[in-house]
């Protein structure tokens, strides 16, 4: 991935994670953000390019804050 595409993937992932927090009306937490960002970047790498698409998948996969806890869904199970 080139530098510009890397920046775009991180911006897109970050915006999708913010949308997840807004949807569930949760305050950001470090562990949850780490899990959600990894999943969002993986989704971007798999070809999902819009914030809306990635956020929708995150919302459906990680249902609330409890889904980001230990033993939660892994990014590989998204697919």
N, C-alpha and C positions, 0 to 999 in steps of 0.2 A: 504494500500500500504506500502510495506517495504521501509526502508531507501534507499536502492540501486535503487529500482524501482522508488521511488520519485525523486531521483537525475536524473535518466535516463529520466523521463517524463519532468522534467524542462529543461534539456539540449536539448531534442528533440523539445520541444515547442519553446525554445529560438532560435534554429537554423531555425525552420520553419518561425518564425516571421522575422528573419534576411533575409531569402529568399524572404519573402513578400516585405520588404523594397527594396531589390535589384531589384525585378521584376518591381516595380512601380517607381524605381529610386527616392525614397523619403528619406529625412533625418528623423531619428527616433524622435518621439515626445512622451512624457510621457503618455498622454491620449490614443493615438493610440496604443502604446505598451501595455498598461494595457488591453485594449479591445482585442487586438490580442492574447496576452498571455493567457488570460482567455479562449478564444475560442480554442486556440491550446491545452491547458491542458484538456479541456472538450473533444476535439476530441481524444486525447490520451486515456483518460478514457473510451471512447466509443469503443476503440479497434484499432484505427488507430495508428500504431507504427512507420512508417517511416517518416522521415523529408519530403521527397518528397510528400507523400500522404497528410500530414497535410498542407504543404505549398500550394499545388494545391487547396485544399479546401478553404484555407484562401484567396488565390488570386481570386477564383471564387465567394466567398461570400462577401468579402470586396473589392470592385472594386475601388481602389484608396483611397487616404487619406480622401476624403470627406465622404466615407462610414463608417469611424470610428468616425464621429462627433455625436453630440446629435441626438437622434431619429434614430440612425443607426440600422442595423441588430443586433439582439441579438443572443447569442450563441445557444439558444433553436431553433431558426429558421433555423439553419444550417442543422438540421436533417430532 
